[in-house]
Every structure is written in C-alpha cells, then in structure tokens.
Amino acid sequence: MNDSDLESRLTEVEQTQQRQDQVVAQIHEILLLLAQRQHETERTLDRTAAQQETDTRAIADLQTMLRDR
C-alpha cells in the first residue's frame, strides 16, 4: 500500500468511527429517554395502586355504613 492508499483508508476508518460514535450517542439518548418514561410509568402505577386502595377502603366503609343503618 502506498501513502495515498493508507491515507484514504485512514480517512475511511475515521469516518466509520465517527458514524459509530454518533450511533452510540443516539442509543444512549434513547436509553435515557426510556429510563425516564419507565420511571414516570412506575410513579403513575404507584399512584393508581394507592388510589385503588383508597377507593376500596371507601367502598368498604360505605358498605359498613349501609349495613349498620
């Protein structure tokens, strides 16, 4: 290989590395967004579960009140 071929190959390798770095950065960004959404979903599920528990207690209290009438 002559110098020109080596320089051309080096440029090609550098460009490939840059593209790979960009893809890695994009994947990292996507993973961060997914982690944030998962956290938000978990918080929503926790709130929903807490609300269901509150609603169940309220229904039980109402049933008790109706029975005691």
CHARMM-style PDB file with segment names, atoms N, HN, CA, C and O in Angstrom:
ATOM      1  N   MET     1       0.842  -1.181   0.000  1.00  0.00      PROA
ATOM      2  CA  MET     1       0.000   0.000   0.000  1.00  0.00      PROA
ATOM      3  C   MET     1       0.882   1.237   0.000  1.00  0.00      PROA
ATOM      4  O   MET     1       1.866   1.318   0.736  1.00  0.00      PROA
ATOM      5  N   ASN     2       0.515   2.194  -0.833  1.00  0.00      PROA
ATOM      6  HN  ASN     2      -0.284   2.128  -1.431  1.00  0.00      PROA
ATOM      7  CA  ASN     2       1.282   3.435  -0.846  1.00  0.00      PROA
ATOM      8  C   ASN     2       0.657   4.426   0.139  1.00  0.00      PROA
ATOM      9  O   ASN     2      -0.385   4.158   0.736  1.00  0.00      PROA
ATOM     10  N   ASP     3       1.311   5.564   0.290  1.00  0.00      PROA
ATOM     11  HN  ASP     3       2.157   5.781  -0.195  1.00  0.00      PROA
ATOM     12  CA  ASP     3       0.849   6.564   1.253  1.00  0.00      PROA
ATOM     13  C   ASP     3      -0.568   7.037   0.958  1.00  0.00      PROA
ATOM     14  O   ASP     3      -1.360   7.249   1.877  1.00  0.00      PROA
ATOM     15  N   SER     4      -0.881   7.197  -0.295  1.00  0.00      PROA
ATOM     16  HN  SER     4      -0.238   7.025  -1.041  1.00  0.00      PROA
ATOM     17  CA  SER     4      -2.214   7.666  -0.683  1.00  0.00      PROA
ATOM     18  C   SER     4      -3.284   6.653  -0.273  1.00  0.00      PROA
ATOM     19  O   SER     4      -4.347   7.020   0.227  1.00  0.00      PROA
ATOM     20  N   ASP     5      -2.984   5.387  -0.493  1.00  0.00      PROA
ATOM     21  HN  ASP     5      -2.121   5.089  -0.899  1.00  0.00      PROA
ATOM     22  CA  ASP     5      -3.925   4.331  -0.094  1.00  0.00      PROA
ATOM     23  C   ASP     5      -4.105   4.297   1.421  1.00  0.00      PROA
ATOM     24  O   ASP     5      -5.215   4.130   1.926  1.00  0.00      PROA
ATOM     25  N   LEU     6      -2.997   4.456   2.132  1.00  0.00      PROA
ATOM     26  HN  LEU     6      -2.095   4.591   1.722  1.00  0.00      PROA
ATOM     27  CA  LEU     6      -3.058   4.453   3.595  1.00  0.00      PROA
ATOM     28  C   LEU     6      -3.863   5.639   4.117  1.00  0.00      PROA
ATOM     29  O   LEU     6      -4.676   5.492   5.030  1.00  0.00      PROA
ATOM     30  N   GLU     7      -3.635   6.809   3.537  1.00  0.00      PROA
ATOM     31  HN  GLU     7      -2.975   6.929   2.795  1.00  0.00      PROA
ATOM     32  CA  GLU     7      -4.379   8.000   3.947  1.00  0.00      PROA
ATOM     33  C   GLU     7      -5.868   7.835   3.660  1.00  0.00      PROA
ATOM     34  O   GLU     7      -6.715   8.216   4.467  1.00  0.00      PROA
ATOM     35  N   SER     8      -6.168   7.269   2.514  1.00  0.00      PROA
ATOM     36  HN  SER     8      -5.479   6.959   1.858  1.00  0.00      PROA
ATOM     37  CA  SER     8      -7.562   7.040   2.137  1.00  0.00      PROA
ATOM     38  C   SER     8      -8.220   6.058   3.104  1.00  0.00      PROA
ATOM     39  O   SER     8      -9.353   6.257   3.541  1.00  0.00      PROA
ATOM     40  N   ARG     9      -7.496   5.014   3.422  1.00  0.00      PROA
ATOM     41  HN  ARG     9      -6.576   4.853   3.067  1.00  0.00      PROA
ATOM     42  CA  ARG     9      -8.029   4.004   4.353  1.00  0.00      PROA
ATOM     43  C   ARG     9      -8.205   4.604   5.743  1.00  0.00      PROA
ATOM     44  O   ARG     9      -9.198   4.330   6.416  1.00  0.00      PROA
ATOM     45  N   LEU    10      -7.249   5.419   6.176  1.00  0.00      PROA
ATOM     46  HN  LEU    10      -6.442   5.641   5.630  1.00  0.00      PROA
ATOM     47  CA  LEU    10      -7.338   6.068   7.479  1.00  0.00      PROA
ATOM     48  C   LEU    10      -8.552   6.989   7.536  1.00  0.00      PROA
ATOM     49  O   LEU    10      -9.279   7.003   8.528  1.00  0.00      PROA
ATOM     50  N   THR    11      -8.767   7.749   6.481  1.00  0.00      PROA
ATOM     51  HN  THR    11      -8.176   7.738   5.674  1.00  0.00      PROA
ATOM     52  CA  THR    11      -9.935   8.629   6.404  1.00  0.00      PROA
ATOM     53  C   THR    11     -11.220   7.814   6.487  1.00  0.00      PROA
ATOM     54  O   THR    11     -12.162   8.196   7.182  1.00  0.00      PROA
ATOM     55  N   GLU    12     -11.252   6.707   5.787  1.00  0.00      PROA
ATOM     56  HN  GLU    12     -10.486   6.397   5.223  1.00  0.00      PROA
ATOM     57  CA  GLU    12     -12.424   5.825   5.803  1.00  0.00      PROA
ATOM     58  C   GLU    12     -12.677   5.277   7.215  1.00  0.00      PROA
ATOM     59  O   GLU    12     -13.816   5.238   7.681  1.00  0.00      PROA
ATOM     60  N   VAL    13     -11.612   4.859   7.876  1.00  0.00      PROA
ATOM     61  HN  VAL    13     -10.687   4.890   7.497  1.00  0.00      PROA
ATOM     62  CA  VAL    13     -11.724   4.332   9.242  1.00  0.00      PROA
ATOM     63  C   VAL    13     -12.206   5.428  10.192  1.00  0.00      PROA
ATOM     64  O   VAL    13     -13.052   5.177  11.049  1.00  0.00      PROA
ATOM     65  N   GLU    14     -11.675   6.631  10.045  1.00  0.00      PROA
ATOM     66  HN  GLU    14     -10.987   6.835   9.348  1.00  0.00      PROA
ATOM     67  CA  GLU    14     -12.087   7.748  10.897  1.00  0.00      PROA
ATOM     68  C   GLU    14     -13.562   8.081  10.691  1.00  0.00      PROA
ATOM     69  O   GLU    14     -14.282   8.345  11.653  1.00  0.00      PROA
ATOM     70  N   GLN    15     -14.006   8.070   9.443  1.00  0.00      PROA
ATOM     71  HN  GLN    15     -13.421   7.856   8.661  1.00  0.00      PROA
ATOM     72  CA  GLN    15     -15.413   8.352   9.153  1.00  0.00      PROA
ATOM     73  C   GLN    15     -16.314   7.268   9.740  1.00  0.00      PROA
ATOM     74  O   GLN    15     -17.380   7.559  10.284  1.00  0.00      PROA
ATOM     75  N   THR    16     -15.880   6.034   9.626  1.00  0.00      PROA
ATOM     76  HN  THR    16     -15.014   5.797   9.184  1.00  0.00      PROA
ATOM     77  CA  THR    16     -16.646   4.928  10.208  1.00  0.00      PROA
ATOM     78  C   THR    16     -16.733   5.091  11.720  1.00  0.00      PROA
ATOM     79  O   THR    16     -17.793   4.888  12.312  1.00  0.00      PROA
ATOM     80  N   GLN    17     -15.620   5.457  12.339  1.00  0.00      PROA
ATOM     81  HN  GLN    17     -14.759   5.622  11.857  1.00  0.00      PROA
ATOM     82  CA  GLN    17     -15.598   5.655  13.791  1.00  0.00      PROA
ATOM     83  C   GLN    17     -16.532   6.797  14.194  1.00  0.00      PROA
ATOM     84  O   GLN    17     -17.233   6.696  15.201  1.00  0.00      PROA
ATOM     85  N   GLN    18     -16.544   7.874  13.422  1.00  0.00      PROA
ATOM     86  HN  GLN    18     -15.974   7.956  12.604  1.00  0.00      PROA
ATOM     87  CA  GLN    18     -17.438   8.996  13.719  1.00  0.00      PROA
ATOM     88  C   GLN    18     -18.897   8.571  13.637  1.00  0.00      PROA
ATOM     89  O   GLN    18     -19.704   8.942  14.488  1.00  0.00      PROA
ATOM     90  N   ARG    19     -19.235   7.793  12.615  1.00  0.00      PROA
ATOM     91  HN  ARG    19     -18.580   7.492  11.923  1.00  0.00      PROA
ATOM     92  CA  ARG    19     -20.614   7.307  12.473  1.00  0.00      PROA
ATOM     93  C   ARG    19     -20.979   6.398  13.646  1.00  0.00      PROA
ATOM     94  O   ARG    19     -22.079   6.485  14.192  1.00  0.00      PROA
ATOM     95  N   GLN    20     -20.054   5.538  14.023  1.00  0.00      PROA
ATOM     96  HN  GLN    20     -19.160   5.468  13.580  1.00  0.00      PROA
ATOM     97  CA  GLN    20     -20.311   4.648  15.158  1.00  0.00      PROA
ATOM     98  C   GLN    20     -20.495   5.448  16.443  1.00  0.00      PROA
ATOM     99  O   GLN    20     -21.369   5.136  17.252  1.00  0.00      PROA
ATOM    100  N   ASP    21     -19.677   6.470  16.631  1.00  0.00      PROA
ATOM    101  HN  ASP    21     -18.967   6.723  15.975  1.00  0.00      PROA
ATOM    102  CA  ASP    21     -19.808   7.325  17.813  1.00  0.00      PROA
ATOM    103  C   ASP    21     -21.165   8.028  17.832  1.00  0.00      PROA
ATOM    104  O   ASP    21     -21.786   8.157  18.887  1.00  0.00      PROA
ATOM    105  N   GLN    22     -21.620   8.478  16.668  1.00  0.00      PROA
ATOM    106  HN  GLN    22     -21.116   8.372  15.811  1.00  0.00      PROA
ATOM    107  CA  GLN    22     -22.931   9.126  16.582  1.00  0.00      PROA
ATOM    108  C   GLN    22     -24.046   8.149  16.931  1.00  0.00      PROA
ATOM    109  O   GLN    22     -24.986   8.501  17.645  1.00  0.00      PROA
ATOM    110  N   VAL    23     -23.941   6.931  16.430  1.00  0.00      PROA
ATOM    111  HN  VAL    23     -23.178   6.646  15.851  1.00  0.00      PROA
ATOM    112  CA  VAL    23     -24.957   5.913  16.721  1.00  0.00      PROA
ATOM    113  C   VAL    23     -24.967   5.597  18.216  1.00  0.00      PROA
ATOM    114  O   VAL    23     -26.033   5.485  18.821  1.00  0.00      PROA
ATOM    115  N   VAL    24     -23.802   5.457  18.802  1.00  0.00      PROA
ATOM    116  HN  VAL    24     -22.936   5.548  18.311  1.00  0.00      PROA
ATOM    117  CA  VAL    24     -23.712   5.183  20.238  1.00  0.00      PROA
ATOM    118  C   VAL    24     -24.345   6.324  21.028  1.00  0.00      PROA
ATOM    119  O   VAL    24     -25.072   6.078  21.990  1.00  0.00      PROA
ATOM    120  N   ALA    25     -24.082   7.556  20.637  1.00  0.00      PROA
ATOM    121  HN  ALA    25     -23.491   7.756  19.855  1.00  0.00      PROA
ATOM    122  CA  ALA    25     -24.666   8.714  21.322  1.00  0.00      PROA
ATOM    123  C   ALA    25     -26.185   8.707  21.190  1.00  0.00      PROA
ATOM    124  O   ALA    25     -26.892   9.009  22.152  1.00  0.00      PROA
ATOM    125  N   GLN    26     -26.688   8.369  20.016  1.00  0.00      PROA
ATOM    126  HN  GLN    26     -26.113   8.124  19.234  1.00  0.00      PROA
ATOM    127  CA  GLN    26     -28.139   8.309  19.817  1.00  0.00      PROA
ATOM    128  C   GLN    26     -28.760   7.196  20.652  1.00  0.00      PROA
ATOM    129  O   GLN    26     -29.819   7.384  21.252  1.00  0.00      PROA
ATOM    130  N   ILE    27     -28.111   6.050  20.692  1.00  0.00      PROA
ATOM    131  HN  ILE    27     -27.251   5.898  20.204  1.00  0.00      PROA
ATOM    132  CA  ILE    27     -28.617   4.936  21.504  1.00  0.00      PROA
ATOM    133  C   ILE    27     -28.627   5.327  22.976  1.00  0.00      PROA
ATOM    134  O   ILE    27     -29.581   5.028  23.694  1.00  0.00      PROA
ATOM    135  N   HSD    28     -27.581   5.986  23.421  1.00  0.00      PROA
ATOM    136  HN  HSD    28     -26.806   6.228  22.837  1.00  0.00      PROA
ATOM    137  CA  HSD    28     -27.509   6.438  24.814  1.00  0.00      PROA
ATOM    138  C   HSD    28     -28.662   7.391  25.128  1.00  0.00      PROA
ATOM    139  O   HSD    28     -29.301   7.276  26.174  1.00  0.00      PROA
ATOM    140  N   GLU    29     -28.923   8.321  24.231  1.00  0.00      PROA
ATOM    141  HN  GLU    29     -28.404   8.414  23.381  1.00  0.00      PROA
ATOM    142  CA  GLU    29     -30.024   9.272  24.414  1.00  0.00      PROA
ATOM    143  C   GLU    29     -31.367   8.540  24.479  1.00  0.00      PROA
ATOM    144  O   GLU    29     -32.213   8.856  25.316  1.00  0.00      PROA
ATOM    145  N   ILE    30     -31.554   7.575  23.601  1.00  0.00      PROA
ATOM    146  HN  ILE    30     -30.868   7.318  22.921  1.00  0.00      PROA
ATOM    147  CA  ILE    30     -32.801   6.796  23.590  1.00  0.00      PROA
ATOM    148  C   ILE    30     -32.956   6.029  24.901  1.00  0.00      PROA
ATOM    149  O   ILE    30     -34.045   5.989  25.473  1.00  0.00      PROA
ATOM    150  N   LEU    31     -31.876   5.424  25.372  1.00  0.00      PROA
ATOM    151  HN  LEU    31     -30.992   5.457  24.907  1.00  0.00      PROA
ATOM    152  CA  LEU    31     -31.942   4.675  26.630  1.00  0.00      PROA
ATOM    153  C   LEU    31     -32.279   5.585  27.808  1.00  0.00      PROA
ATOM    154  O   LEU    31     -33.027   5.193  28.704  1.00  0.00      PROA
ATOM    155  N   LEU    32     -31.731   6.792  27.807  1.00  0.00      PROA
ATOM    156  HN  LEU    32     -31.124   7.111  27.079  1.00  0.00      PROA
ATOM    157  CA  LEU    32     -32.064   7.747  28.867  1.00  0.00      PROA
ATOM    158  C   LEU    32     -33.543   8.116  28.825  1.00  0.00      PROA
ATOM    159  O   LEU    32     -34.200   8.175  29.865  1.00  0.00      PROA
ATOM    160  N   LEU    33     -34.066   8.363  27.629  1.00  0.00      PROA
ATOM    161  HN  LEU    33     -33.532   8.315  26.785  1.00  0.00      PROA
ATOM    162  CA  LEU    33     -35.486   8.688  27.490  1.00  0.00      PROA
ATOM    163  C   LEU    33     -36.363   7.527  27.945  1.00  0.00      PROA
ATOM    164  O   LEU    33     -37.373   7.732  28.618  1.00  0.00      PROA
ATOM    165  N   LEU    34     -35.978   6.316  27.579  1.00  0.00      PROA
ATOM    166  HN  LEU    34     -35.157   6.149  27.032  1.00  0.00      PROA
ATOM    167  CA  LEU    34     -36.742   5.142  28.005  1.00  0.00      PROA
ATOM    168  C   LEU    34     -36.721   4.987  29.524  1.00  0.00      PROA
ATOM    169  O   LEU    34     -37.736   4.641  30.128  1.00  0.00      PROA
ATOM    170  N   ALA    35     -35.584   5.239  30.134  1.00  0.00      PROA
ATOM    171  HN  ALA    35     -34.759   5.520  29.644  1.00  0.00      PROA
ATOM    172  CA  ALA    35     -35.482   5.147  31.594  1.00  0.00      PROA
ATOM    173  C   ALA    35     -36.377   6.188  32.258  1.00  0.00      PROA
ATOM    174  O   ALA    35     -37.034   5.898  33.258  1.00  0.00      PROA
ATOM    175  N   GLN    36     -36.403   7.401  31.702  1.00  0.00      PROA
ATOM    176  HN  GLN    36     -35.869   7.636  30.889  1.00  0.00      PROA
ATOM    177  CA  GLN    36     -37.272   8.444  32.251  1.00  0.00      PROA
ATOM    178  C   GLN    36     -38.735   8.051  32.126  1.00  0.00      PROA
ATOM    179  O   GLN    36     -39.507   8.214  33.071  1.00  0.00      PROA
ATOM    180  N   ARG    37     -39.117   7.536  30.970  1.00  0.00      PROA
ATOM    181  HN  ARG    37     -38.490   7.403  30.203  1.00  0.00      PROA
ATOM    182  CA  ARG    37     -40.509   7.121  30.763  1.00  0.00      PROA
ATOM    183  C   ARG    37     -40.876   5.962  31.674  1.00  0.00      PROA
ATOM    184  O   ARG    37     -41.987   5.915  32.202  1.00  0.00      PROA
ATOM    185  N   GLN    38     -39.958   5.035  31.863  1.00  0.00      PROA
ATOM    186  HN  GLN    38     -39.055   5.074  31.434  1.00  0.00      PROA
ATOM    187  CA  GLN    38     -40.228   3.911  32.752  1.00  0.00      PROA
ATOM    188  C   GLN    38     -40.443   4.418  34.172  1.00  0.00      PROA
ATOM    189  O   GLN    38     -41.347   3.959  34.871  1.00  0.00      PROA
ATOM    190  N   HSD    39     -39.616   5.357  34.595  1.00  0.00      PROA
ATOM    191  HN  HSD    39     -38.881   5.729  34.027  1.00  0.00      PROA
ATOM    192  CA  HSD    39     -39.766   5.928  35.935  1.00  0.00      PROA
ATOM    193  C   HSD    39     -41.122   6.626  36.073  1.00  0.00      PROA
ATOM    194  O   HSD    39     -41.806   6.461  37.083  1.00  0.00      PROA
ATOM    195  N   GLU    40     -41.504   7.395  35.070  1.00  0.00      PROA
ATOM    196  HN  GLU    40     -40.948   7.529  34.250  1.00  0.00      PROA
ATOM    197  CA  GLU    40     -42.804   8.069  35.091  1.00  0.00      PROA
ATOM    198  C   GLU    40     -43.944   7.054  35.130  1.00  0.00      PROA
ATOM    199  O   GLU    40     -44.928   7.246  35.844  1.00  0.00      PROA
ATOM    200  N   THR    41     -43.809   5.985  34.368  1.00  0.00      PROA
ATOM    201  HN  THR    41     -43.009   5.829  33.789  1.00  0.00      PROA
ATOM    202  CA  THR    41     -44.835   4.939  34.351  1.00  0.00      PROA
ATOM    203  C   THR    41     -44.940   4.274  35.716  1.00  0.00      PROA
ATOM    204  O   THR    41     -46.043   4.021  36.200  1.00  0.00      PROA
ATOM    205  N   GLU    42     -43.805   3.991  36.337  1.00  0.00      PROA
ATOM    206  HN  GLU    42     -42.909   4.196  35.944  1.00  0.00      PROA
ATOM    207  CA  GLU    42     -43.811   3.384  37.668  1.00  0.00      PROA
ATOM    208  C   GLU    42     -44.484   4.304  38.678  1.00  0.00      PROA
ATOM    209  O   GLU    42     -45.246   3.843  39.529  1.00  0.00      PROA
ATOM    210  N   ARG    43     -44.209   5.597  38.590  1.00  0.00      PROA
ATOM    211  HN  ARG    43     -43.590   5.972  37.899  1.00  0.00      PROA
ATOM    212  CA  ARG    43     -44.853   6.550  39.502  1.00  0.00      PROA
ATOM    213  C   ARG    43     -46.360   6.574  39.275  1.00  0.00      PROA
ATOM    214  O   ARG    43     -47.132   6.623  40.232  1.00  0.00      PROA
ATOM    215  N   THR    44     -46.779   6.540  38.016  1.00  0.00      PROA
ATOM    216  HN  THR    44     -46.151   6.501  37.238  1.00  0.00      PROA
ATOM    217  CA  THR    44     -48.207   6.519  37.701  1.00  0.00      PROA
ATOM    218  C   THR    44     -48.852   5.256  38.249  1.00  0.00      PROA
ATOM    219  O   THR    44     -49.939   5.314  38.823  1.00  0.00      PROA
ATOM    220  N   LEU    45     -48.195   4.124  38.078  1.00  0.00      PROA
ATOM    221  HN  LEU    45     -47.312   4.078  37.611  1.00  0.00      PROA
ATOM    222  CA  LEU    45     -48.729   2.865  38.608  1.00  0.00      PROA
ATOM    223  C   LEU    45     -48.832   2.907  40.129  1.00  0.00      PROA
ATOM    224  O   LEU    45     -49.807   2.418  40.699  1.00  0.00      PROA
ATOM    225  N   ASP    46     -47.839   3.485  40.783  1.00  0.00      PROA
ATOM    226  HN  ASP    46     -47.047   3.882  40.320  1.00  0.00      PROA
ATOM    227  CA  ASP    46     -47.884   3.613  42.241  1.00  0.00      PROA
ATOM    228  C   ASP    46     -49.059   4.481  42.677  1.00  0.00      PROA
ATOM    229  O   ASP    46     -49.768   4.147  43.626  1.00  0.00      PROA
ATOM    230  N   ARG    47     -49.263   5.602  41.974  1.00  0.00      PROA
ATOM    231  HN  ARG    47     -48.688   5.873  41.203  1.00  0.00      PROA
ATOM    232  CA  ARG    47     -50.390   6.480  42.313  1.00  0.00      PROA
ATOM    233  C   ARG    47     -51.717   5.768  42.079  1.00  0.00      PROA
ATOM    234  O   ARG    47     -52.644   5.888  42.880  1.00  0.00      PROA
ATOM    235  N   THR    48     -51.802   5.030  40.983  1.00  0.00      PROA
ATOM    236  HN  THR    48     -51.048   4.932  40.333  1.00  0.00      PROA
ATOM    237  CA  THR    48     -53.028   4.302  40.664  1.00  0.00      PROA
ATOM    238  C   THR    48     -53.308   3.249  41.724  1.00  0.00      PROA
ATOM    239  O   THR    48     -54.447   3.100  42.166  1.00  0.00      PROA
ATOM    240  N   ALA    49     -52.288   2.524  42.133  1.00  0.00      PROA
ATOM    241  HN  ALA    49     -51.363   2.645  41.774  1.00  0.00      PROA
ATOM    242  CA  ALA    49     -52.461   1.499  43.169  1.00  0.00      PROA
ATOM    243  C   ALA    49     -52.906   2.135  44.481  1.00  0.00      PROA
ATOM    244  O   ALA    49     -53.777   1.603  45.168  1.00  0.00      PROA
ATOM    245  N   ALA    50     -52.316   3.260  44.824  1.00  0.00      PROA
ATOM    246  HN  ALA    50     -51.608   3.693  44.266  1.00  0.00      PROA
ATOM    247  CA  ALA    50     -52.703   3.952  46.057  1.00  0.00      PROA
ATOM    248  C   ALA    50     -54.147   4.428  45.969  1.00  0.00      PROA
ATOM    249  O   ALA    50     -54.897   4.328  46.941  1.00  0.00      PROA
ATOM    250  N   GLN    51     -54.538   4.945  44.811  1.00  0.00      PROA
ATOM    251  HN  GLN    51     -53.930   5.027  44.022  1.00  0.00      PROA
ATOM    252  CA  GLN    51     -55.917   5.408  44.632  1.00  0.00      PROA
ATOM    253  C   GLN    51     -56.888   4.234  44.705  1.00  0.00      PROA
ATOM    254  O   GLN    51     -57.965   4.361  45.287  1.00  0.00      PROA
ATOM    255  N   GLN    52     -56.525   3.108  44.129  1.00  0.00      PROA
ATOM    256  HN  GLN    52     -55.651   3.005  43.656  1.00  0.00      PROA
ATOM    257  CA  GLN    52     -57.390   1.927  44.196  1.00  0.00      PROA
ATOM    258  C   GLN    52     -57.562   1.463  45.634  1.00  0.00      PROA
ATOM    259  O   GLN    52     -58.653   1.069  46.044  1.00  0.00      PROA
ATOM    260  N   GLU    53     -56.485   1.512  46.389  1.00  0.00      PROA
ATOM    261  HN  GLU    53     -55.598   1.832  46.056  1.00  0.00      PROA
ATOM    262  CA  GLU    53     -56.562   1.124  47.799  1.00  0.00      PROA
ATOM    263  C   GLU    53     -57.483   2.072  48.565  1.00  0.00      PROA
ATOM    264  O   GLU    53     -58.301   1.634  49.374  1.00  0.00      PROA
ATOM    265  N   THR    54     -57.346   3.357  48.308  1.00  0.00      PROA
ATOM    266  HN  THR    54     -56.682   3.713  47.651  1.00  0.00      PROA
ATOM    267  CA  THR    54     -58.217   4.346  48.948  1.00  0.00      PROA
ATOM    268  C   THR    54     -59.669   4.113  48.559  1.00  0.00      PROA
ATOM    269  O   THR    54     -60.559   4.162  49.409  1.00  0.00      PROA
ATOM    270  N   ASP    55     -59.909   3.860  47.287  1.00  0.00      PROA
ATOM    271  HN  ASP    55     -59.186   3.820  46.597  1.00  0.00      PROA
ATOM    272  CA  ASP    55     -61.275   3.617  46.812  1.00  0.00      PROA
ATOM    273  C   ASP    55     -61.864   2.358  47.440  1.00  0.00      PROA
ATOM    274  O   ASP    55     -63.036   2.338  47.816  1.00  0.00      PROA
ATOM    275  N   THR    56     -61.059   1.319  47.550  1.00  0.00      PROA
ATOM    276  HN  THR    56     -60.107   1.335  47.245  1.00  0.00      PROA
ATOM    277  CA  THR    56     -61.527   0.065  48.152  1.00  0.00      PROA
ATOM    278  C   THR    56     -61.908   0.282  49.609  1.00  0.00      PROA
ATOM    279  O   THR    56     -62.925  -0.235  50.074  1.00  0.00      PROA
ATOM    280  N   ARG    57     -61.094   1.045  50.328  1.00  0.00      PROA
ATOM    281  HN  ARG    57     -60.268   1.464  49.951  1.00  0.00      PROA
ATOM    282  CA  ARG    57     -61.419   1.352  51.734  1.00  0.00      PROA
ATOM    283  C   ARG    57     -62.713   2.150  51.823  1.00  0.00      PROA
ATOM    284  O   ARG    57     -63.552   1.888  52.685  1.00  0.00      PROA
ATOM    285  N   ALA    58     -62.873   3.120  50.936  1.00  0.00      PROA
ATOM    286  HN  ALA    58     -62.192   3.333  50.236  1.00  0.00      PROA
ATOM    287  CA  ALA    58     -64.089   3.943  50.952  1.00  0.00      PROA
ATOM    288  C   ALA    58     -65.318   3.086  50.671  1.00  0.00      PROA
ATOM    289  O   ALA    58     -66.355   3.261  51.311  1.00  0.00      PROA
ATOM    290  N   ILE    59     -65.210   2.170  49.729  1.00  0.00      PROA
ATOM    291  HN  ILE    59     -64.368   2.027  49.209  1.00  0.00      PROA
ATOM    292  CA  ILE    59     -66.336   1.273  49.423  1.00  0.00      PROA
ATOM    293  C   ILE    59     -66.657   0.409  50.635  1.00  0.00      PROA
ATOM    294  O   ILE    59     -67.825   0.234  50.985  1.00  0.00      PROA
ATOM    295  N   ALA    60     -65.630  -0.129  51.273  1.00  0.00      PROA
ATOM    296  HN  ALA    60     -64.682   0.013  50.989  1.00  0.00      PROA
ATOM    297  CA  ALA    60     -65.848  -0.957  52.467  1.00  0.00      PROA
ATOM    298  C   ALA    60     -66.515  -0.142  53.566  1.00  0.00      PROA
ATOM    299  O   ALA    60     -67.422  -0.633  54.238  1.00  0.00      PROA
ATOM    300  N   ASP    61     -66.076   1.093  53.755  1.00  0.00      PROA
ATOM    301  HN  ASP    61     -65.339   1.492  53.209  1.00  0.00      PROA
ATOM    302  CA  ASP    61     -66.690   1.964  54.770  1.00  0.00      PROA
ATOM    303  C   ASP    61     -68.150   2.236  54.438  1.00  0.00      PROA
ATOM    304  O   ASP    61     -69.005   2.207  55.323  1.00  0.00      PROA
ATOM    305  N   LEU    62     -68.440   2.502  53.166  1.00  0.00      PROA
ATOM    306  HN  LEU    62     -67.746   2.526  52.447  1.00  0.00      PROA
ATOM    307  CA  LEU    62     -69.830   2.747  52.761  1.00  0.00      PROA
ATOM    308  C   LEU    62     -70.687   1.505  52.959  1.00  0.00      PROA
ATOM    309  O   LEU    62     -71.832   1.607  53.399  1.00  0.00      PROA
ATOM    310  N   GLN    63     -70.147   0.341  52.640  1.00  0.00      PROA
ATOM    311  HN  GLN    63     -69.216   0.258  52.283  1.00  0.00      PROA
ATOM    312  CA  GLN    63     -70.896  -0.898  52.847  1.00  0.00      PROA
ATOM    313  C   GLN    63     -71.195  -1.105  54.325  1.00  0.00      PROA
ATOM    314  O   GLN    63     -72.294  -1.522  54.692  1.00  0.00      PROA
ATOM    315  N   THR    64     -70.217  -0.814  55.167  1.00  0.00      PROA
ATOM    316  HN  THR    64     -69.324  -0.476  54.869  1.00  0.00      PROA
ATOM    317  CA  THR    64     -70.417  -0.939  56.615  1.00  0.00      PROA
ATOM    318  C   THR    64     -71.491   0.029  57.085  1.00  0.00      PROA
ATOM    319  O   THR    64     -72.355  -0.336  57.883  1.00  0.00      PROA
ATOM    320  N   MET    65     -71.440   1.259  56.593  1.00  0.00      PROA
ATOM    321  HN  MET    65     -70.738   1.556  55.945  1.00  0.00      PROA
ATOM    322  CA  MET    65     -72.441   2.262  56.981  1.00  0.00      PROA
ATOM    323  C   MET    65     -73.832   1.825  56.541  1.00  0.00      PROA
ATOM    324  O   MET    65     -74.793   1.985  57.294  1.00  0.00      PROA
ATOM    325  N   LEU    66     -73.957   1.282  55.349  1.00  0.00      PROA
ATOM    326  HN  LEU    66     -73.177   1.151  54.737  1.00  0.00      PROA
ATOM    327  CA  LEU    66     -75.260   0.838  54.848  1.00  0.00      PROA
ATOM    328  C   LEU    66     -75.784  -0.345  55.650  1.00  0.00      PROA
ATOM    329  O   LEU    66     -76.984  -0.427  55.910  1.00  0.00      PROA
ATOM    330  N   ARG    67     -74.917  -1.248  56.041  1.00  0.00      PROA
ATOM    331  HN  ARG    67     -73.942  -1.181  55.829  1.00  0.00      PROA
ATOM    332  CA  ARG    67     -75.330  -2.402  56.845  1.00  0.00      PROA
ATOM    333  C   ARG    67     -75.786  -1.969  58.232  1.00  0.00      PROA
ATOM    334  O   ARG    67     -76.723  -2.535  58.795  1.00  0.00      PROA
ATOM    335  N   ASP    68     -75.119  -0.967  58.769  1.00  0.00      PROA
ATOM    336  HN  ASP    68     -74.358  -0.507  58.311  1.00  0.00      PROA
ATOM    337  CA  ASP    68     -75.410  -0.523  60.134  1.00  0.00      PROA
ATOM    338  C   ASP    68     -76.656   0.340  60.229  1.00  0.00      PROA
ATOM    339  O   ASP    68     -77.058   0.703  61.335  1.00  0.00      PROA
ATOM    340  N   ARG    69     -77.267   0.675  59.132  1.00  0.00      PROA
ATOM    341  HN  ARG    69     -76.941   0.380  58.234  1.00  0.00      PROA
ATOM    342  CA  ARG    69     -78.463   1.533  59.149  1.00  0.00      PROA
ATOM    343  C   ARG    69     -79.625   0.849  59.749  1.00  0.00      PROA
ATOM    344  OT1 ARG    69     -80.705   1.431  59.838  1.00  0.00      PROA
TER     345      ARG     69
END
